[in-house]
């Protein structure tokens, strides 16, 4: 079984949510009863964005130290609140997320592929922290507006804080990860059965 601490802070968590906004929520995980935040610096945020496909181009020395981290954590908290309320069928105020969306400055760029064909790519201006986080904010807004929330679920492990979009064919996914939470459930169920058998 993978080390749960390693799972909480490495690339394996990048795709557990099966949606960028949920993967971003999963940068906070519960390990041995404690919340572990894999975002500890501006560099961590930049690396996460790059792995998610939103690489930041250019020099960011003009940013105040930790401003990107602070902005990312604020955005993550807002996304979590909106996802939890949307899942519970409660109204939520999207103003904070809308502020991030208002900071988005993007344009389309026509590029040529290796085979000579043309493709459109969206590029974002990235001078301020909120602009750097704009693609993530747009992804979260898309999920909240258009996602099928019957398939957006928290992990069934009561001690886990991770979320996922169930894209399985049967739509019966229960765990953030079968290797961690699913396996723990199987082990606990097995132990319980063994104890019941012994007591009979």
C-alpha positions as CSV (number, residue, x, y, z in Angstrom):
1,X,0.0,0.0,0.0
2,X,1.4,3.5,-0.9
3,X,2.6,5.7,1.9
4,X,-0.4,8.0,2.7
5,X,1.8,10.8,3.6
6,X,3.6,10.6,0.2
7,X,0.2,10.4,-1.5
8,X,-0.9,13.6,0.2
9,X,2.0,15.7,-1.1
10,X,3.1,14.2,-4.5
11,X,1.9,14.0,-8.1
12,X,-0.4,11.1,-7.4
13,X,-3.0,13.5,-6.0
14,X,-2.9,15.6,-9.2
15,X,-5.6,13.4,-10.9
16,X,-7.5,11.8,-8.0
17,X,-10.3,14.5,-8.4
18,X,-10.6,14.0,-12.2
19,X,-11.3,17.7,-12.6
20,X,-8.7,20.5,-12.1
21,X,-10.8,22.4,-9.5
22,X,-11.3,19.2,-7.4
23,X,-7.6,18.3,-7.8
24,X,-6.8,21.7,-6.4
25,X,-9.0,21.1,-3.4
26,X,-7.1,17.9,-2.9
27,X,-3.9,19.8,-2.3
28,X,-5.1,19.6,1.3
29,X,-5.3,16.0,2.6
30,X,-5.8,14.4,5.9
31,X,-2.9,12.1,6.9
32,X,-2.9,10.4,10.3
33,X,-5.7,12.7,11.5
34,X,-3.9,15.9,10.6
35,X,-4.5,18.2,7.6
36,X,-1.5,18.3,5.3
37,X,-1.3,21.2,2.8
38,X,1.0,20.5,-0.1
39,X,1.1,24.2,-1.0
40,X,3.7,25.8,1.2
41,X,5.2,28.4,-1.1
42,X,4.7,30.4,-4.3
43,X,6.9,27.8,-6.0
44,X,4.6,25.0,-4.9
45,X,1.6,26.9,-6.5
46,X,3.6,27.4,-9.7
47,X,4.6,23.8,-9.9
48,X,1.0,22.7,-9.3
49,X,-0.3,25.0,-12.0
50,X,2.4,23.7,-14.4
51,X,1.5,20.1,-13.8
52,X,-2.2,21.0,-14.3
53,X,-1.3,22.4,-17.7
54,X,-1.2,26.1,-16.9
55,X,2.5,26.8,-16.9
56,X,3.4,30.3,-16.0
57,X,5.6,32.0,-18.5
58,X,8.1,34.7,-17.7
59,X,9.8,36.3,-14.7
60,X,7.6,36.7,-11.6
61,X,10.1,38.5,-9.4
62,X,7.8,41.5,-9.3
63,X,5.3,39.6,-7.1
64,X,5.4,40.2,-3.4
65,X,6.8,37.0,-1.7
66,X,4.0,34.6,-0.7
67,X,1.3,36.7,-2.5
68,X,0.6,33.9,-5.0
69,X,0.4,31.3,-2.2
70,X,-2.0,33.5,-0.2
71,X,-4.1,34.2,-3.2
72,X,-4.2,30.5,-4.1
73,X,-5.2,29.4,-0.6
74,X,-8.0,32.0,-0.6
75,X,-9.2,30.8,-4.0
76,X,-9.0,27.2,-2.8
77,X,-11.1,28.0,0.3
78,X,-13.7,29.8,-1.9
79,X,-13.9,26.9,-4.3
80,X,-14.3,24.4,-1.4
81,X,-17.1,26.4,0.1
82,X,-18.9,26.7,-3.3
83,X,-18.5,23.0,-4.1
84,X,-19.7,21.9,-0.6
85,X,-22.8,24.2,-0.8
86,X,-23.6,23.2,-4.4
87,X,-23.3,19.6,-3.5
88,X,-25.6,20.1,-0.5
89,X,-28.1,22.0,-2.7
90,X,-27.7,25.2,-0.8
91,X,-27.3,28.7,-2.2
92,X,-23.8,30.1,-2.2
93,X,-22.5,33.6,-2.9
94,X,-20.1,33.5,-5.9
95,X,-18.8,37.0,-5.5
96,X,-15.3,36.0,-4.3
97,X,-14.9,33.6,-7.2
98,X,-16.3,36.3,-9.6
99,X,-13.6,38.7,-8.4
100,X,-10.9,36.2,-9.6
101,X,-12.8,35.8,-12.9
102,X,-12.9,39.5,-13.3
103,X,-9.1,39.6,-13.1
104,X,-8.7,37.1,-15.9
105,X,-7.1,38.6,-19.0
106,X,-6.9,36.1,-21.8
107,X,-6.6,36.0,-25.5
108,X,-6.5,33.4,-28.2
109,X,-3.3,32.6,-30.0
110,X,-3.1,30.7,-33.3
111,X,-0.2,28.3,-33.4
112,X,1.1,25.7,-35.8
113,X,1.5,22.1,-34.9
114,X,4.4,19.9,-36.0
115,X,2.2,18.5,-38.8
116,X,1.5,22.0,-40.2
117,X,-2.1,22.2,-39.0
118,X,-3.3,25.2,-37.0
119,X,-4.7,25.2,-33.5
120,X,-6.1,27.8,-31.2
121,X,-4.6,28.1,-27.7
122,X,-5.9,30.3,-24.9
123,X,-3.2,32.4,-23.2
124,X,-3.6,34.3,-20.0
125,X,-1.8,37.5,-18.9
126,X,0.1,36.7,-15.8
127,X,1.4,39.7,-14.1
128,X,-0.6,39.6,-10.8
129,X,-1.4,36.7,-8.5
130,X,-5.1,36.7,-9.4
131,X,-4.2,36.7,-13.2
132,X,-1.9,33.7,-12.7
133,X,-4.8,31.8,-11.0
134,X,-7.4,32.8,-13.6
135,X,-7.4,29.5,-15.5
136,X,-8.0,27.7,-12.3
137,X,-10.8,30.1,-11.4
138,X,-12.4,29.6,-14.8
139,X,-12.2,25.8,-14.4
140,X,-13.9,26.0,-11.0
141,X,-16.6,28.3,-12.4
142,X,-17.2,25.8,-15.3
143,X,-17.5,22.9,-12.8
144,X,-19.9,24.9,-10.6
145,X,-22.1,26.0,-13.5
146,X,-22.1,22.9,-15.7
147,X,-20.8,20.0,-13.7
148,X,-23.1,17.1,-12.9
149,X,-23.1,17.3,-9.1
150,X,-24.7,13.9,-8.7
151,X,-21.2,12.7,-9.8
152,X,-19.2,15.2,-7.7
153,X,-18.5,13.5,-4.4
154,X,-16.4,13.5,-1.3
155,X,-14.5,10.4,-0.5
156,X,-16.7,8.0,1.6
157,X,-13.9,7.6,4.1
158,X,-15.2,9.8,6.9
159,X,-11.6,10.9,7.8
160,X,-10.7,11.9,4.3
161,X,-11.3,15.4,2.9
162,X,-10.7,14.7,-0.8
163,X,-13.3,15.2,-3.6
164,X,-13.6,13.6,-7.0
165,X,-15.7,13.7,-10.2
166,X,-17.0,10.1,-10.7
167,X,-16.3,9.5,-14.4
168,X,-16.4,5.7,-14.1
169,X,-18.7,3.9,-16.5
170,X,-20.9,2.6,-13.6
171,X,-20.8,5.8,-11.6
172,X,-20.2,3.8,-8.4
173,X,-16.9,5.2,-7.4
174,X,-16.7,5.6,-3.6
175,X,-13.1,6.5,-2.7
176,X,-10.6,9.2,-3.7
177,X,-8.2,6.3,-4.2
178,X,-8.7,2.6,-4.0
179,X,-5.0,2.2,-3.0
180,X,-5.5,4.3,0.1
181,X,-9.1,4.9,1.3
182,X,-10.6,1.9,-0.5
183,X,-8.0,-0.4,0.8
184,X,-8.4,0.9,4.4
185,X,-12.1,0.2,4.1
186,X,-11.5,-3.4,2.8
187,X,-9.0,-4.1,5.6
188,X,-11.4,-2.7,8.3
189,X,-14.3,-4.8,6.9
190,X,-12.2,-7.9,6.8
191,X,-11.1,-7.4,10.4
192,X,-14.7,-6.8,11.5
193,X,-15.8,-10.1,9.8
194,X,-12.9,-12.0,11.4
195,X,-13.9,-10.7,14.9
196,X,-17.5,-11.6,14.3
197,X,-16.5,-15.1,13.2
198,X,-14.4,-15.6,16.3
199,X,-17.2,-14.4,18.6
200,X,-19.7,-16.9,17.2
